[in-house]
Amino acid sequence: MDIEQLKHDLKEMIITECEKEDITPDEIENDVELFSDESGLELDSLDALQISMSIQKKYGIRLVDPKEFRRVVTTIDALSEFIKEQNE
């Protein structure tokens, strides 16, 4: 699994699932907290649910525990590493 392609795919998934079409994947920094003002995404709890469902659908990884979700879905870097580890 190519980690750079995975990061790009995750950014596209977040943009699509959270209906943030006014931002491009290149505008999302890999090391910025996704649920912070710094990301520019303005994500909320409904977006978190959408992201969780998309990760399950696309990668077969369930993140039903809110604590685990907050631990894993922090940055694109952290999320991509988690998915890569789960698929090894």
N, C-alpha and C positions, 0 to 999 in steps of 0.2 A: 504494500500500500504506500503510494507516494504521499508523504506528509504535506508537501506544498499544495498538491492537488486537493487533498482532504480539507485543508484549511480554506481553500477557495470554495469548495463545495459547501462547507459549513456556512460560510458567509452568504452564499447564494440562497441556501436553505433558510437562514434567518431572515433575509430580506423578503423572500417570497412568503414564508409562513406567517410572518409578523406584519406583512403588507407595508413594508418600508421602501417602496419603489423609488423614493426620492434620494436614495443613497446607493452607491455602487460598492461592490466587494472591495475595491481598492481603497475606499475611504474608511474601511473598518480596520483598525490597527490590531495586529495579532496579540499584543500584550496589554491591551487596555480592557479594564473590567467592562463586560458587556452591559451590566445593569447599573452603570454609573452615568452621570451627566457627561463625563469625558468622552464616552463612546459615540455620542450624537444619535443613538438609536431610539432613545426614549422608550425602553422596554418596560413592561409592567408584568403583573402576575399572570394575566391572560396570555401574554407573549411567552412567558416561561412554560406554561402548559402546552402551547403550540410547539415550542422547541422540543420539549420532552417527548411529545407524541411523534414528532418528525424523526427524532433520533431513534425511537423504538421502531418506527416503520421502515426507515432506510437502513439502519445498522443492526437492528435486532437487539438493542440494548435498552432495558427498562430502567428508568430513573423515577420510580414512584415515591421514594422517600424524599421529602423536601430538603432535609439536611444533606443528603447525598447529592441532590441536584445542585444546591448552592455550593457544595465542595467541588463538583466537577465542572459545572457550567459557569466558570468565572471569566476566562478569556478564551479566545480562539486557540491559543497555544495549549492551554490546559485541556480544553475539550478534545482537541485533535489527538493529543497524547493519550488521553483516556480511551478514546475510541480505538486507536491503534493497538493499545495494550489488550483491550477486550477481544480484538480480532486476531491476535497472534496465536 
